[in-house]
Amino acid sequence: MDENKSLETMNGTIIFQDVNIGSKSECRKPFLYVSQDDVVPLFMKNSNPFENNELKEFDGKQVSVTGYRSDKKFIVTEIKL
């Protein structure tokens, strides 16, 4: 992690959604629904961003994620039910 990135914790529901429909990069990606107006793309640190295997077991579940923001996504370092 970059030294200037501070850890934060967010609570919400992980939902996998289809993205890039109809393109070669079409896939299902995880998002954290914090509220109706706050939906954050998630990536698990050191995971394959095209598979997201570490997050699949949390699909549809209420979680608490710890990590940091990078560009327009949230990099997850820890996840709890």
C-alpha positions as CSV (number, residue, x, y, z in Angstrom):
1,M,0.0,0.0,0.0
2,D,1.2,3.5,-0.7
3,E,2.4,5.3,2.4
4,N,0.0,8.2,1.8
5,K,-3.1,6.1,1.5
6,S,-5.1,5.9,4.7
7,L,-7.2,2.9,5.6
8,E,-10.9,3.3,6.0
9,T,-13.8,1.0,6.8
10,M,-17.2,0.9,5.0
11,N,-20.3,-1.2,5.6
12,G,-22.7,-2.3,2.9
13,T,-23.9,-5.2,0.7
14,I,-21.7,-6.7,-2.0
15,I,-23.5,-7.2,-5.3
16,F,-21.9,-8.6,-8.4
17,Q,-23.1,-6.9,-11.6
18,D,-22.5,-7.5,-15.3
19,V,-20.2,-4.8,-16.8
20,N,-19.0,-4.0,-20.3
21,I,-21.9,-6.0,-21.7
22,G,-21.4,-7.0,-25.4
23,S,-17.7,-6.3,-25.4
24,K,-14.7,-8.7,-25.1
25,S,-14.2,-7.4,-21.5
26,E,-17.7,-8.3,-20.4
27,C,-17.6,-9.8,-16.9
28,R,-19.2,-9.7,-13.5
29,K,-17.6,-7.3,-11.0
30,P,-18.2,-6.7,-7.3
31,F,-19.7,-3.4,-6.0
32,L,-20.3,-2.4,-2.4
33,Y,-23.8,-0.8,-2.0
34,V,-23.3,1.5,1.0
35,S,-26.5,3.3,0.3
36,Q,-28.8,3.9,-2.7
37,D,-26.6,6.8,-3.8
38,D,-23.2,5.4,-2.8
39,V,-22.1,2.4,-4.9
40,V,-18.4,1.6,-4.8
41,P,-16.5,-0.7,-7.2
42,L,-14.4,-3.2,-5.1
43,F,-11.2,-5.0,-5.8
44,M,-9.5,-7.4,-3.3
45,K,-5.8,-6.6,-2.9
46,N,-3.5,-9.1,-4.6
47,S,-6.4,-10.8,-6.4
48,N,-7.1,-11.3,-10.0
49,P,-9.4,-8.3,-10.9
50,F,-11.1,-10.3,-13.7
51,E,-12.1,-13.2,-11.5
52,N,-12.6,-11.7,-8.0
53,N,-12.8,-15.2,-6.5
54,E,-12.0,-14.0,-3.0
55,L,-15.2,-11.8,-3.0
56,K,-17.6,-14.2,-4.7
57,E,-18.6,-15.9,-1.4
58,F,-19.8,-12.5,-0.1
59,D,-22.2,-11.8,-3.0
60,G,-25.5,-10.6,-1.6
61,K,-24.2,-10.4,1.9
62,Q,-23.9,-7.4,4.3
63,V,-20.2,-6.9,5.1
64,S,-17.7,-4.5,6.6
65,V,-14.7,-3.9,4.3
66,T,-11.4,-2.2,5.3
67,G,-9.1,-0.8,2.7
68,Y,-8.3,2.3,0.8
69,R,-9.5,4.2,-2.2
70,S,-7.5,4.1,-5.4
71,D,-8.7,6.0,-8.5
72,K,-12.5,5.3,-8.5
73,K,-12.4,2.0,-6.7
74,F,-12.0,0.6,-3.2
75,I,-9.1,-1.8,-2.6
76,V,-10.1,-4.3,0.0
77,T,-7.5,-5.4,2.5
78,E,-9.9,-7.1,5.0
79,I,-13.5,-8.2,4.9
80,K,-15.9,-9.3,7.7
81,L,-19.5,-10.5,7.7
